Amino acid sequence: MCIRDRHYAQFERLDESLSRRFLRDLETRARPYLRTFRRAGERYGIDWRLLAAVGYQESKWRPNAVSHQGAYGLMQIVLPTARDLGLTNPSNPTKNIMAGAKYIDQLRDLVPVEATEPDRTYLALAAYNVGIGHLNDALELTKRQGADPSQWADVRERLPQLSDPAVYRDLRYGYARGSETVNYVENIRAFHDLMIWVATRDQLLSSRR
């Protein structure tokens, strides 16, 4: 299997139009922030391309984005979390990216299972979206059902159950839109794979010149 096929297979789950939009935005909108993503990745031990994928999923790399839930900036950080992270100007893209990476790193430490990479980071990304409390509920549910809470694939199967009244009423943090969290993490993984594919493509093209 060639390198291109190996990576392309990973992002086929994305809608074709979304994939094309991502590639277009990567060439135009992302460029001012790539250096900061690299710095943040080095500081917190996270693949910078994954951080960039989070930024795209959160805001489409728009530094002034504001959500209906009151999340701000390129990494869409809510004000209470911004205060905890020491982020005083969420609209500053450099500070926002650094704060988002710091938060993901903190969430990796809060994942209460013996997960290894990349599963620990995928679980942290789920917590970034749904909250650490609801993630803990999903981990507990995964354990109750005899699956492995340290494996993202197993937790992914249980997250949608957090919107089922027969299930969430018996969990500490109650209702959550777990299906949205699954889509959130899977989109980030697909965007990450697209960035890896682009880098691989560019390296191959460069080597042929």
Secondary structure, 3 states (H helix, E strand, C coil): CCHHHHHHHHHCCCCHHHHHHHHHHHHHCCHHHHHHHHHHHHHHCCCHHHHHHHHHHHHCCCCCCECCCCEECCCCEEHHHHHHHCCCCCCCHHHHHHHHHHHHHHHHHHCCCCCCCCHHHHHHHHHHHHCHHHHHHHHHHHHHCCCCCCCHHHHHHHHHHHHCHHHHCCCCCCCCCHHHHHHHHHHHHHHHHHHHHHHHHHHHHHHCC
